[in-house]
Amino acid sequence: MKEKGFEEMLEELEEIVQTLEKEDLNLDESIKKFEQGMKIAKDCNKKIDEAEKRITILLNDDGEMKEKDFSVQE
């Protein structure tokens, strides 16, 4: 089974929000949609955290390009 991408999860989350705002759901349905949305939001945050860890900044040091971890600050 293919893992969902960030954009796909975000679209699904937006659909859930729209459903909760527009639909006349009973309490149980609303809670299920809310729980589903919270799980997706958590997964989106996890993907963002993973992406931040992989980002590198290229620095020009005496004409030589070096990579530096995004999270490392000088």
OpenMM code with the backbone's topology and positions (N, CA, C; nanometers):
from openmm import Vec3, app, unit

residues = "MET LYS GLU LYS GLY PHE GLU GLU MET LEU GLU GLU LEU GLU GLU ILE VAL GLN THR LEU GLU LYS GLU ASP LEU ASN LEU ASP GLU SER ILE LYS LYS PHE GLU GLN GLY MET LYS ILE ALA LYS ASP CYS ASN LYS LYS ILE ASP GLU ALA GLU LYS ARG ILE THR ILE LEU LEU ASN ASP ASP GLY GLU MET LYS GLU LYS ASP PHE SER VAL GLN GLU".split()
positions = [
    Vec3(0.0839, -0.1187, 0.0000),
    Vec3(0.0000, 0.0000, 0.0000),
    Vec3(0.0882, 0.1249, 0.0000),
    Vec3(0.0629, 0.2153, -0.0914),
    Vec3(0.1423, 0.3370, -0.1058),
    Vec3(0.1073, 0.4376, 0.0037),
    Vec3(0.2108, 0.4975, 0.0609),
    Vec3(0.1906, 0.5990, 0.1639),
    Vec3(0.1408, 0.7280, 0.0978),
    Vec3(0.0440, 0.7923, 0.1623),
    Vec3(-0.0103, 0.9164, 0.1083),
    Vec3(0.0919, 1.0286, 0.1198),
    Vec3(0.0927, 1.1142, 0.0201),
    Vec3(0.1800, 1.2302, 0.0221),
    Vec3(0.1191, 1.3421, 0.1043),
    Vec3(0.2007, 1.4398, 0.1374),
    Vec3(0.1566, 1.5527, 0.2196),
    Vec3(0.0389, 1.6254, 0.1556),
    Vec3(0.0502, 1.6542, 0.0262),
    Vec3(-0.0542, 1.7291, -0.0424),
    Vec3(-0.1862, 1.6518, -0.0437),
    Vec3(-0.1773, 1.5211, -0.0637),
    Vec3(-0.2972, 1.4372, -0.0643),
    Vec3(-0.3633, 1.4363, 0.0742),
    Vec3(-0.2823, 1.4275, 0.1785),
    Vec3(-0.3367, 1.4301, 0.3143),
    Vec3(-0.3992, 1.5656, 0.3454),
    Vec3(-0.3354, 1.6724, 0.2982),
    Vec3(-0.3870, 1.8060, 0.3224),
    Vec3(-0.5220, 1.8255, 0.2531),
    Vec3(-0.5348, 1.7749, 0.1318),
    Vec3(-0.6629, 1.7823, 0.0603),
    Vec3(-0.7717, 1.7056, 0.1352),
    Vec3(-0.7363, 1.5886, 0.1851),
    Vec3(-0.8320, 1.5082, 0.2613),
    Vec3(-0.8751, 1.5816, 0.3882),
    Vec3(-0.7803, 1.6472, 0.4534),
    Vec3(-0.8104, 1.7246, 0.5729),
    Vec3(-0.9037, 1.8411, 0.5402),
    Vec3(-0.8795, 1.9080, 0.4284),
    Vec3(-0.9657, 2.0183, 0.3862),
    Vec3(-1.1083, 1.9697, 0.3582),
    Vec3(-1.1205, 1.8515, 0.2978),
    Vec3(-1.2525, 1.7940, 0.2715),
    Vec3(-1.3264, 1.7660, 0.4021),
    Vec3(-1.2549, 1.7156, 0.5011),
    Vec3(-1.3158, 1.6870, 0.6312),
    Vec3(-1.3654, 1.8161, 0.6955),
    Vec3(-1.2847, 1.9206, 0.6891),
    Vec3(-1.3235, 2.0496, 0.7463),
    Vec3(-1.4492, 2.1015, 0.6765),
    Vec3(-1.4516, 2.0947, 0.5441),
    Vec3(-1.5686, 2.1398, 0.4697),
    Vec3(-1.6923, 2.0589, 0.5066),
    Vec3(-1.6759, 1.9282, 0.5214),
    Vec3(-1.7878, 1.8423, 0.5598),
    Vec3(-1.8398, 1.8809, 0.6973),
    Vec3(-1.7503, 1.9039, 0.7900),
    Vec3(-1.7920, 1.9422, 0.9248),
    Vec3(-1.8613, 2.0778, 0.9256),
    Vec3(-1.8181, 2.1688, 0.8387),
    Vec3(-1.8778, 2.3025, 0.8336),
    Vec3(-2.0128, 2.3043, 0.7622),
    Vec3(-2.0284, 2.2235, 0.6578),
    Vec3(-2.1467, 2.2318, 0.5724),
    Vec3(-2.2515, 2.1250, 0.5992),
    Vec3(-2.2075, 2.0065, 0.6334),
    Vec3(-2.2998, 1.8941, 0.6487),
    Vec3(-2.3748, 1.9032, 0.7806),
    Vec3(-2.4942, 1.8458, 0.7780),
    Vec3(-2.5734, 1.8364, 0.8992),
    Vec3(-2.5507, 1.6967, 0.9569),
    Vec3(-2.4349, 1.6784, 1.0197),
    Vec3(-2.3973, 1.5488, 1.0744),
    Vec3(-2.4485, 1.5343, 1.2174),
    Vec3(-2.4799, 1.4113, 1.2551),
    Vec3(-2.5147, 1.3902, 1.3953),
    Vec3(-2.3855, 1.3926, 1.4773),
    Vec3(-2.3994, 1.3872, 1.6067),
    Vec3(-2.2836, 1.4005, 1.6957),
    Vec3(-2.1805, 1.2908, 1.6712),
    Vec3(-2.2250, 1.1657, 1.6592),
    Vec3(-2.1316, 1.0551, 1.6376),
    Vec3(-2.0534, 1.0707, 1.5074),
    Vec3(-2.1222, 1.1104, 1.3998),
    Vec3(-2.0546, 1.1307, 1.2709),
    Vec3(-1.9545, 1.2448, 1.2802),
    Vec3(-1.9947, 1.3517, 1.3487),
    Vec3(-1.9049, 1.4670, 1.3648),
    Vec3(-1.7799, 1.4283, 1.4419),
    Vec3(-1.7966, 1.3503, 1.5464),
    Vec3(-1.6817, 1.3079, 1.6269),
    Vec3(-1.5888, 1.2192, 1.5448),
    Vec3(-1.6457, 1.1273, 1.4660),
    Vec3(-1.5632, 1.0410, 1.3815),
    Vec3(-1.4839, 1.1227, 1.2801),
    Vec3(-1.5494, 1.2216, 1.2173),
    Vec3(-1.4792, 1.3078, 1.1210),
    Vec3(-1.3699, 1.3881, 1.1901),
    Vec3(-1.4005, 1.4395, 1.3107),
    Vec3(-1.3024, 1.5164, 1.3859),
    Vec3(-1.1813, 1.4302, 1.4197),
    Vec3(-1.2050, 1.3077, 1.4678),
    Vec3(-1.0951, 1.2168, 1.5007),
    Vec3(-1.0115, 1.1857, 1.3771),
    Vec3(-1.0779, 1.1627, 1.2640),
    Vec3(-1.0079, 1.1357, 1.1390),
    Vec3(-0.9215, 1.2556, 1.1002),
    Vec3(-0.9769, 1.3746, 1.1138),
    Vec3(-0.9024, 1.4963, 1.0823),
    Vec3(-0.7829, 1.5166, 1.1729),
    Vec3(-0.7977, 1.4863, 1.3011),
    Vec3(-0.6863, 1.5011, 1.3948),
    Vec3(-0.5740, 1.4040, 1.3615),
    Vec3(-0.6068, 1.2820, 1.3206),
    Vec3(-0.5041, 1.1848, 1.2827),
    Vec3(-0.4294, 1.2332, 1.1587),
    Vec3(-0.5030, 1.2845, 1.0614),
    Vec3(-0.4396, 1.3350, 0.9393),
    Vec3(-0.3505, 1.4546, 0.9717),
    Vec3(-0.3990, 1.5453, 1.0572),
    Vec3(-0.3188, 1.6621, 1.0957),
    Vec3(-0.1892, 1.6188, 1.1640),
    Vec3(-0.1976, 1.5168, 1.2487),
    Vec3(-0.0783, 1.4645, 1.3159),
    Vec3(0.0194, 1.4063, 1.2137),
    Vec3(-0.0335, 1.3322, 1.1162),
    Vec3(0.0519, 1.2749, 1.0113),
    Vec3(0.1165, 1.3847, 0.9263),
    Vec3(0.0415, 1.4927, 0.8984),
    Vec3(0.0976, 1.6060, 0.8227),
    Vec3(0.2122, 1.6704, 0.9001),
    Vec3(0.1925, 1.6905, 1.0292),
    Vec3(0.2986, 1.7486, 1.1120),
    Vec3(0.4222, 1.6595, 1.1139),
    Vec3(0.4021, 1.5294, 1.1161),
    Vec3(0.5145, 1.4357, 1.1139),
    Vec3(0.5919, 1.4492, 0.9831),
    Vec3(0.5201, 1.4607, 0.8710),
    Vec3(0.5867, 1.4770, 0.7415),
    Vec3(0.6650, 1.6084, 0.7364),
    Vec3(0.6085, 1.7145, 0.7928),
    Vec3(0.6779, 1.8440, 0.7962),
    Vec3(0.8056, 1.8322, 0.8792),
    Vec3(0.7967, 1.7668, 0.9948),
    Vec3(0.9152, 1.7478, 1.0795),
    Vec3(1.0234, 1.6691, 1.0056),
    Vec3(0.9822, 1.5643, 0.9347),
    Vec3(1.0785, 1.4842, 0.8589),
    Vec3(1.1444, 1.5673, 0.7492),
    Vec3(1.0655, 1.6509, 0.6826),
    Vec3(1.1195, 1.7348, 0.5753),
    Vec3(1.2199, 1.8355, 0.6303),
    Vec3(1.1878, 1.8954, 0.7448),
    Vec3(1.2785, 1.9927, 0.8058),
    Vec3(1.4132, 1.9297, 0.8399),
    Vec3(1.4113, 1.8047, 0.8810),
    Vec3(1.5356, 1.7367, 0.9157),
    Vec3(1.6213, 1.7116, 0.7930),
    Vec3(1.5577, 1.7013, 0.6758),
    Vec3(1.6326, 1.6705, 0.5540),
    Vec3(1.6812, 1.7956, 0.4803),
    Vec3(1.6278, 1.9090, 0.5163),
    Vec3(1.6654, 2.0326, 0.4458),
    Vec3(1.8087, 2.0717, 0.4799),
    Vec3(1.8812, 2.1066, 0.3797),
    Vec3(2.0163, 2.1576, 0.4037),
    Vec3(2.0293, 2.2949, 0.3387),
    Vec3(2.1167, 2.3717, 0.3949),
    Vec3(2.1453, 2.5048, 0.3416),
    Vec3(2.2842, 2.5019, 0.2800),
    Vec3(2.2907, 2.5459, 0.1568),
    Vec3(2.4217, 2.5524, 0.0915),
    Vec3(2.4879, 2.6862, 0.1254),
    Vec3(2.6074, 2.6769, 0.1706),
    Vec3(2.6822, 2.7970, 0.2068),
    Vec3(2.8032, 2.8125, 0.1159),
    Vec3(2.8315, 2.9335, 0.0800),
    Vec3(2.9488, 2.9609, -0.0011),
    Vec3(3.0625, 2.9991, 0.0923),
    Vec3(3.1624, 2.9117, 0.1020),
    Vec3(3.2755, 2.9325, 0.1920),
    Vec3(3.4031, 2.9348, 0.1095),
    Vec3(3.4570, 3.0545, 0.0843),
    Vec3(3.5780, 3.0709, 0.0034),
    Vec3(3.5640, 3.0051, -0.1335),
    Vec3(3.4497, 3.0244, -0.1983),
    Vec3(3.4274, 2.9697, -0.3310),
    Vec3(3.3897, 2.8231, -0.3321),
    Vec3(3.3850, 2.7621, -0.2160),
    Vec3(3.3519, 2.6201, -0.2065),
    Vec3(3.2129, 2.6050, -0.1438),
    Vec3(3.1290, 2.5252, -0.2068),
    Vec3(2.9946, 2.5039, -0.1550),
    Vec3(2.9990, 2.3951, -0.0487),
    Vec3(2.9372, 2.4221, 0.0658),
    Vec3(2.9294, 2.3247, 0.1739),
    Vec3(2.7829, 2.3101, 0.2147),
    Vec3(2.7490, 2.1906, 0.2611),
    Vec3(2.6143, 2.1678, 0.3109),
    Vec3(2.6132, 2.1827, 0.4613),
    Vec3(2.5027, 2.2378, 0.5112),
    Vec3(2.4864, 2.2558, 0.6537),
    Vec3(2.3448, 2.2144, 0.6901),
    Vec3(2.3284, 2.1414, 0.7981),
    Vec3(2.1952, 2.1005, 0.8415),
    Vec3(2.1105, 2.2243, 0.8689),
    Vec3(1.9858, 2.2174, 0.8289),
    Vec3(1.8914, 2.3271, 0.8482),
    Vec3(1.8757, 2.3604, 0.9957),
    Vec3(1.8750, 2.2581, 1.0793),
    Vec3(1.8491, 2.2778, 1.2215),
    Vec3(1.9669, 2.3383, 1.2970),
    Vec3(2.0852, 2.3377, 1.2379),
    Vec3(2.2041, 2.3911, 1.3025),
    Vec3(2.2105, 2.5411, 1.2775),
    Vec3(2.2174, 2.6174, 1.3862),
    Vec3(2.2247, 2.7628, 1.3712),
    Vec3(2.3553, 2.8122, 1.4305),
    Vec3(2.4131, 2.9089, 1.3654),
    Vec3(2.5399, 2.9662, 1.4141),
    Vec3(2.5153, 3.0969, 1.4816),
] * unit.nanometer
topology = app.Topology()
chain = topology.addChain("A")
for resn in residues:
    res = topology.addResidue(resn, chain)
    for name in ("N", "CA", "C"):
        topology.addAtom(name, app.Element.getBySymbol(name[0]), res)
